[in-house]
Amino acid sequence: MSGPPPAWQFACAAYIPLLTANLSVVGSGLIIYSMLVVGRQTKLRKPHNRLLLAMSIYDLLYSLVKAWTFLLAPAGYGVPGAQGNMQTCRLQGFFIEMAHATGAYNALLSVYFWLTICRGVKPERWTRFEPLAHILVFVIFVGFASAGVAIELFNPVFGFCFIGSYPPGCESSPEAPTCDRFPPQTLGLLYEIFAQAWVQAYILIVIATNMAIWWKVRQQE
């Protein structure tokens, strides 16, 4: 590697989400409002709406900490105008890690539609097992997020705080300082466990279930 990115790239990574993530906040907020206020008596009776509500709550939390990165990122680590410290940095990392729950709910939605469309499972049967799914998602991802905070895994990276070596940039070039925590070899494994493996699993589940649904519908045409 040739060294850390230039300042303008850090600025883009930190401040573009001020627009995009706030748009996501609005979208998730509207979904939550429509479920809990406008259509509470009808919409929440349907399993897929309950899954969508849970996914929107996790997404709202993620979008908030991404939108206001400059308030949470510690000063002195490349983000122009950063107002945070290492504690707020790890708070952001906690919520970003926990936001893998949104992918889990996306996969659960796909599994739900696959079961109802392809396997003929009634919504009432799904409802018997749904509380366990909510509990597992919460325990797994709050657990991983808490573990990341406990081992100080969340550090300043490219414009925000997530899984990274410490001190930041220690892996960027041969002339950089030695990594006190999580050298590149260890960091790669931890990144796979805490992040990448989950994303890969969600993609496989969503693709497989949606292809099965497509094939089922095509056979009925």
N, C-alpha and C positions, 0 to 999 in steps of 0.2 A: 504494500500500500504506500502511497506517496504522502500521506499526511491528512489532517482534518479538512473537511470541506470549507470553502470560502464562506464569509459571513453572510452573503446574500442568500446562499442556500439554506443556512440555518434560519434566516428571517422568513423565507418562504415556507419552510416546514412548520414554523411556529405560528405564523399569522394567517396563512391561507385557511386553516381550519376555523379561524375566527368567523369566517363566512360559511364554509361548507358544514362544519359541525353544528353551528347554530341553526342552519336549515334543517339538519337532522333532529335537533332538539324540538323544533316546531313540529316536524312531521310526527315524531314519536309522541309528543305532547298531545297532538290532535287525536291520535289513535287512542291514547289513554283516556282522554276526555270523552271521546265517543263511546268508549266501553263502560266507563264508570259513572258517567253523568247522563249522557243522552240515551243510551240504550241498555242501561244496567239490567233492567227486568227481562230483556229478551236476548240480547247479544251474548251475555255470559252463560246462557244455558247451552251454548254450542261449544264443544271442546276446542275446535280450531280457533275460536275467538279468545278463549282463555289462554291458549298457547301464544297467540299473537299479542295479547295484553302483557304477558310475562316477558316476552321478547322485547317489547317496546319499553318496558321499565328498565331493563338492563341496558338497552341501547341509549335511553335518555341519560343515564348516569355516565356512560362512556362518552357520549357526545359533549356533555357539559365539561368534563375534565380535558377533552381534546380542544374544545373551543377556547378555553381560557388557559392554554398552555403557558402563556407568558406570565401569568400570575402564579403558576405552580413551579415552573422551571427555576432552578437555582441560578442566581446571578453569577457571572464569571465563567459560564460554560458554553458560550457561543450564541445564546439567544438574546438578541437586542431587546433591551427594556425588561428583562426578566426580573421578577419581584419575589421569587420564592426562595426556598432553602432546601436542604436535603430531605427534611421531613415532608414538605409539600410535594417534593419530587417523588418520594416513595408513595405518597397518597395517590398521585396520578398513576403511578405504576400499578398500584393495587386495583384501581377501577378499570384500567385498561386490561389487566389480566382477567379480572372478573367478567369483563365484557365478552369473553369467549362463550359465556352462557347464551349470548344471542345466536351464535352459530349452532349451539346445541338445540335451541328451540326451533331454529330453521330446519334442522335435521328431524326433530320430533314432528314438526308440521308435515314434512314429506312422508315420514313413516305413518302418521295418522291417515293421510289421504291414500297412501298405498294400501293400508289395512282395510279401509272402508270401501275403496273402489275395486281393488284387486282380490281381496280376501273375504269381502262381505262382512267384515266385523261391524257390529252395530255400535253407535256412539255410546250407548249405555254400558257396554262391556268395556270400552276404553276408559270410561269415567271411573271404573273401579280401580284402575291402576294409575290414573293420572296423578293423584297426590304423591305417590312414590316418585314419579318422574320429576315433579317440582322439587321435592326434597333432595333428590340425588344431584340435580343440577346446582342447587344452591350450595350443598355441602362440598361438592367437588370443586367448584370454581372459587367460592369464598375460601376454601381450604388452600388451593394453590396460590391465590392472591395473598393470603396471610403468610404462607410459607415463604413466598418471595420477599415480603417485607421483613420477616424474621431473619433471613439469611443475607439481607441487604443486596438482593439481586437486582432491584430496580434502581437504575442510575441514569444520569443524563446521557442520552444517545443523540441521534440526529434531530435536534430541534424539539425534543420532548423527553419524557422519562419512561423507560421501560427496561427490558432485560439488557444489561450491559456490563462491561468490565469496569473496574475502578482502580485508579483514577480514569476518568473518561479520556479516550484517545490513546490509552496506553498500548493498544494493539495496532495503532494506525501506521507506525513506521518503525524501523530498527532503532531510530534515534529517540523514540518516545520513552517515557519512564516505564519502569517495570510494573506490571499489573500486580497490585496488592491483593485483589480479589478477582476470581474468574478470568484467568488467561484464556486466549482464544480457543484452545482445545476443550477446556471445561465449559466455556460459555456456549460452544456449539451444541454440546449434549444437553445442557440445561434449556437452551432455546427450543430444541426439538421436543423436550418433555413438557415444558411449560406453554408452548405456543404452537409450533409447527405441526406436531402430530395431531393435535385437535383439529386444526384447519383441514389437514389432509383427510381425516376421518369424516368430517362434515361434507366435504366435497364428494367423496365416494358415496356416502349415504344418499345425498340429494340427487346425484346423477343416477344411481342405481334405481332408486324408488321412482323417480320421474320417468326414466326409460321404461320401467315396468308399467306405469300408468299409461304412458303413450301407447305401448304395445297392446294393452288391454282395450283401450278405446278404439284403436285401429282395427282390432279383431271384430269389434261389434258394428263397424260401419258396413 
